[in-house]
């Protein structure tokens, strides 16, 4: 008798703390960005702010090579 195992990799939504850790920035920076309308798109699920990893990665690609002052 053999068993078949299926592994499904599902990347869930990121909390602000998880995204801040991924980007290496303070969570407060993400709050400031949301208030100013800057940064990756986010969504509110109930009272929780969440970010789609795919959307964050696309946003990061648009930031590459910009000439904005740091």
PyMOL commands that set and color helices and strands:
alter all, ss='L'
color gray80, all
select helices_A, chain A and resi 16-23+27-36+53-63
alter helices_A, ss='H'
color red, helices_A
select strands_A, chain A and resi 14-15+43-45+48-51
alter strands_A, ss='S'
color yellow, strands_A
deselect
rebuild
show_as cartoon
